[in-house]
C-alpha cells in the first residue's frame, strides 16, 4: 500500500515542474525558490510553559538550531530591494537528542496564494505567464481571494532580517503529557520588533545588505526571536493557510531562538541543507490540511532535482 507521500507525488511533481518553468534560467544547482540565503547556528531555549503545551523534546530542554534566512525566487543573486525578493523565508532545524531533528518553515507574510495543491498549480500556471500576459495574471489575482490577499501583503523591504517576523502558516496539534490538545499556529517574532525601510532608504542600500548587515549584527549581539503559539478559536478555519485568524487570540510564549554564528562554508550549507516541515517530533501533529500533505514529496523531489543538477556540474 502506498503511503500519503507516494500518493501525492504526481501532484508534487507537477508543482515542482511549474516552479522550474517559472525560474528555468536561474535555478541550475540552486533551490527552485528561496535560492539566495544565509545559514546561521544558535540555540533554542524553551519557555517555562512550553512543556505544559507539548511533550516535544525541545519544549523541555534547550537544543541547537540551524536556521536559513532567505529571499524569494530562484535567482541566487537577486537584489535584496527587489520586490520579487518578498516574502522572505525562514527554515529552522531543531537538533534533538538521539540524532533526531524537526524542521519548521515559514515566510514573512501571514498568508499564501492558495489553500489546496490544485489551486496552487493553477496559480503557478498563470504566474508563469505574468510577463507575457500581465492582464491575465492581474485578472486571476483579483478573482481569487487567497492570491489577492497574499499580493496585498508584499512589497515591503525589511530593515533587517532581525526585524522581520515569520509565519509557518499551518495549524498543528500540540499534545501534552495529559493528552490535552492545543490547536495553534507558530509565529516567529523578532525581539527588536518588525521594521521596514522606505523605498528611498532601500534604494541606497547594497544589493546584499540583508546578509552583510546580519553578519555585522552578530559581531555585536545575537539575532533573537520569540517562538510563540497563536492559539486557535472555534471559529478559525484550521484548514486554510491563506488567511490569518482575525481578532485577538491567546498567544503563548514557547521560547527563544538565539542565533550567534554564521555557518562555515555557506556555499555548501546553502547547497546541501534540505528542510522538511512535515518531520514532526513527538507531541506535535498535523491537522492534515491540504497543503501540508503535499509538502514532503515536493521538498524531496525538489532536492533530488537539485542534486541531479549538481552531479551534472551545473552549480556555480
N, C-alpha and C positions, 0 to 999 in steps of 0.2 A: 504494500500500500504506500502511495506517495505521501510525504509529509506536506504541510501547508506551504513551505518554502518552494518545494518542487512544483506544486500545483500553481504557484504564482509566477514561476519562471518565464512562461511565454509573454505575459504582460510586462514583466520586469525587463525582458529583453527588448520589447518594443519601446519602453521608456528610455532605456539606455541608447538605443538607436536614434531616437528623436533628439536626445541631448547631444549626441555626437553630430547629428545632422546640423544642429544649430551652431556648433563650435568646430566644425570639421577642419578648419585651417589652423586651429590654435592648440589642440589638445594632445598631440602626439607625446606619449610618455607622461603626461600630466593628468591630474584629475579632470574629469569632464566638466565639473563645476567646482568652484572654490579652489582654483588652481594655485592662486597666489596666497601663501600663508606663512606663518611663523610658528614654530613649536617651542613650548616652554615647559618647564617642570616645576613642581611645587608640592604642596601638601593640602589635603582636605581635612579639616578638624570639625567633627560633628558638634552640634549644639547639645545642651543638656537634655532637651526634649526630643531630639531626633529618635532616640532608641525607643521612646514610647509610641512612636508612629509606625515604626517598621523594625523587623528583625534583621534588616540588611546589615551585613558586617561593617560597612563603612559608616553606619549610623551609630555605632557603639565604640569605634576606635578611629584614631587618625590614620590616614593612608596616603601614600604618594599619589600624585596625579600627573598625567601628561596631557597638556592642553594645546590644541591647534587653533589659532585665530586666523581668519581668512577673509578675502574678498570674494564676491560672486563672480561668475563667468569662468570659462575655461581658458581665459587669457592669463598666462603666468606673469606678465609684466604690466598688467592693467594699472593705470594711474589711480591712486587712492581717491582722487577727487572725481573720478569718472562716475556719473550717475549709475552706470551699469554695474559698478562695484558694490552696490547695495542690493540686497541686505548683506551685512557682514555675517560670517559664520563662526560658530564655536563647536569644537568637538572635545570632549573630556573623557579621559580614561582613568577610572579609579582602579588602582592596582591593589587587589585584595589578597588576603592570606591564601596560602596553599596554591600559589601560581594561578590564581583566578583573576578575572577583571570584569568590569561592567562599564559600558560606554553610554555617554549622553551627548546628543547632538541637537543643536538649535541654531536659530538665526536672530538677527537684530530687529525684527518686526514681529508683532503679535498677530500674525496672520499668514495664510498660504493661499495660492491661487486656485486650489482645487480641494475637494473633500474626498474624492474617490480616484483610483487609478485611471479609470476611463475618462473622467473629467480632466485629469492632468494630461493624459495623452492628447486629448482634443486641444487643450491649452497650448501644449508644446508645438503641435502641428501648425497652429495659427501663429504662434510666436516666432517660429522659424521663417515665417513669411513677412515679418514686421517691416523689414526694409524694402522688400519688393512690392508689398501691398499694405501700406500703412493704414489705409482706410478699413480694410478687412480686420486688421488687428485691433484698431480702435473700436470698431463696432462690436467685436467679440468681447473686449474688456467691459464695455458699457452694458452689455446684455447679460453678463454673468456676475452675480453678487460677490462670489468669492474673489475672482480676479480683480473686479473693480475696487473692492476694499483693499486688497493687497497692494495694488499700484498707488492707492491714495496714501500709503504709508512710506513710500520710497522717496528718495531724493535728498535726504539729509546726509551731510558729511560729518562723521563723528569728530570731535576734538581729539580723541584718543581711543585706543582700544580699552583703556582703563576707565573711560567714561561712557561705555556702551553696555546696554542691557541686552540680554539674550533670552529667547523663549523657545524651549523644546517642543511646545505645542500639543503633544499627545497627552492624554489623560492616563494615569496609572492608578492601580490599586495598591495602597500601602498597608501591609498586614503586620500587626504587632504580635507579641507573644501570647496575647489572649485571643488571637484570631479576630480581633476587631479590624474592620476595613475602613480606611480613609481614602476617598477618591480625590485626586487633585492633579494639578499641573505644576511642573517645575518653572521657576523663573530664576535667572541669574542676574543679580542686581549689583552694579559697581558701587564700592564703598564711597567713591568720590561723587556719585550721582551722575545722571545722564546729562551730557553736554555735547552740543553740536557747534560746528563752525558756520559762520555766514558764508555765502557764496564768494564774497570778496576776500575774506580771510583764507578760505580754502584754495583760492586760485593762486595764491603766492606761496603755498606750501610745496615742498619737494614731492615728487610723484610717489615716493616710498615713505612718506612721513609717518604713517601709522606704525610701520615696523621700526624705523630708526628712532622715533620718539619713545617707543616702548622699550627699546634697548637702553636708552638714556634713563628712562624712568626706573628701570630695575637697578641701575647703579646707585640710585638714591634710596629707593624703598620698594618693597614688593608690590605687585599688582594684586589687588584684593577684591573679591566679590562675595556677596552673600548668596548662598544657595537657599532659596525659600520655596515653600509649597503654597500654592493658591488652592484652597480647599473648595471643592465644588458644592453647589447648592442644588436642590432637587430640580429646579427649572433649567439647569445648564445642560446643553447638548454635548455629552462627552464624546460623541462620535464624529463631531465636526472639528477639524483642526484649522479651518479657515477663519474662524471668528473668535474674538476674545469673549470672555464671560463678562457680562455687563453688571454694573453696580458694585457696591462694596462686597468684598469677600474676606473671609478669615485667611490671614497669612501666617504661616508657621515657619519660623527660622530653623532650617535644617543644619546649617553650619557655614564655615568659612573656607573659601578657596583662596589660598595664598600662593602666588606664583613668584618665584625669586630667581629663576635662572633660565637663560636661553639655551635650548638644547644644542649639544655639539653636533656638527655635521648636518646643517639644515637641509642641504640637498638630499641627503639620504633619508632623513626623517620625513620630509615632505613627500618623498617618493614612495617610501615603504610603509608608512603607517596607514593602517586600514581600520577605520572605526565602524562599529555596527551597533546602532542604538537598540537593536532587539535582543542583545545579550544582557539579560537582566539577572540581578542577584536574587537570592532567597529573600522573601519578604516584600518583593515588588513584582507586580504582574501587570500585563497589558489589559486594557479593556477591549482589545481587538477591534479598534476602529479600522475602516477600510484601507487607509493609507499606511498604517503601521504594518499590516501584513505584507505589503509589497516591498518594504524597505530592505529586509535581509537579502532576498535574492538580487535586488537592484544593486546594493553595495557590493555583493560578492561578484556579480557579473561585471560590474564596472572595474573592480580590482583586477579580475582576470584579464580584461581587455587592456588595461594599463600595463600589466605585466608582460603581455604579449608584445606590446609596442616597445617596452624596454629591451626585451630579448632580441628584437629586430634592430636595436641600436638607434631608435628614434629620439630617445630622451636627451635633452641638451641642457 
